[in-house]
Amino acid sequence: MTLFGELERTKVVFIDTCRNLVELGQLSKNEYYEICDLLDRLEEYDNEQFKAELSRISKGLSDLID
Amino acid sequence: MSLSELEPIYEVPMDVSAERQILGILIKHPAQVDRVVDRLRASHFLDPTNRRIYEIILDLYHKQGRISYTQIYNRLRTDSITDSPAELLIPLTESFVALSELDPSVQTLLHKEGIRRLVQASDTIKAMALDPKNEDLQAVQAKAQELIFAASQSLDASGDEVKNLLEVLNKCYINLLNRREGLGDAYGLSVRFPSIDGMTTGFKKKDLIILAARPSMGKTALALNMVANVAKRDIPVLIFSLEMDDEQLGDRIVLSELFAHKAGDQHVITSREYQTKLSDEQFLVTQKVFSELYPLPISIVDRRGLTVPEIRAKARKFKAEHPSLGLIVIDYLQLIKPPNNASRSWTLIVGEMVRELRDLAGELDVPLILLSQLNRGVESRENKRPMMSDLRDSGNIEEFADVIMFLYRDDYYYPEVAREKGTEGLVEVIFAKQRKGATGTVQLRFVKEYTRFIEETTRQNGVRP
């Protein structure tokens, strides 16, 4: 699989996980849509900026990634 | 063995891999949607999931939204298409290929769609043909041709819709060069009457040409003269004769050609002699004319009561068999059987028929000459030359026609005066409308006995283009 394909696959898996967290009440819908937007603009962030932004949206999720 | 036992087993032509490749590329390169949006419809995707994803992509595109896996994931969920969008999208991320694969993949889907349409058309034709309720064989045949033609036309039909100026100017430039070199029918289709060709610069492809006059003015004769002149250059012509049968038309064509055979100033064979009994010498001359006419590519449909759909079906079939078809003539409008629609006015019905015939000329890329009778209103005026307003009772002919020609003969109304003035047989061909040229009048001479039009050198009110 190409690097792009791998990245997109990871995004799909990640967003699927987030959606499940919404259903479990662990993540609000607003947080979820902010994460979607963040993923769509991923190329605008470097690694640190991404983590910081994700942490701003949901501390718990950021911790999960770490 | 029944027909059902002969049923071929075939797989529906589809290419799921090409469908995925296109979706993968469009999600990765959303700007490429512009390149496919007018060529690919959702129905080109046969896999239901792929089709739905393509619909979502188009919807996001039209709403100027972001196209991404995330957005598509959310739409798949909110539209309740699936509870597990990830399962549908992950295979797409794996099918991503290079951007250069987009066009070949689109072509693959267009090709598959074209095959499916043909298969679908043939299935419909089969069902229609075997339906005992369909007793009118000719109607079934006409419908079958229409279905096949429509299925054949659907392949990437949108490709020609938008043309850039460079493309258009290229064609204009080639035409310009051809005219300069005197090549082919760069001027349109010449009917070998210099005065008419001078006015029209040849009948253009896709044009609807109305040739209208009161009865006995020579509409059919002029049309047949033009047909013979075109066919002599090996250009196929199709005539729909709703009034005269094939033999009547054949005799007229022969008679018209016999006009050219003279011994001194005398014609070798008179019209009366042709229609009664010929001497041996006359018979030999006539045989020669027959031999000259045999190879002409003129085809005649002489069934009365044809409808526009039937004319269309026959013309399409003819065009498919003779791609170089150069001219269609229909004699005449008022004898075409109108559709059964009592609730609509005659004017609207005729207008619709004329519009459909103009569309047929466009579709088959040939000039179509439609003969039309004028009503008696012409004769109630002092000046009996036909005018555009004389067509108003016959639908929107003037609106749809590209060229409108009227025939007028002074000697028809005032034979004594014509005899005194020596204008017997003089026919005014009035160009009342030319979308691509000037209006004006040219003159021909009508030799009624031979149903033959000949060139008249004088010109009245004519505007040389």
Interface residues (C-beta under 8 A of the other chain):
Chain A: M1 T2 F4 G5 E6 E8 R9 K11 V12 V13 I15 D16 R19 C36 L39 D40
Chain B: G24 I27 K28 R66 S68 Y69 T70 Q71 Y73 N74 R77 S84 P85 A86 L89 I90 T93 E94 F96
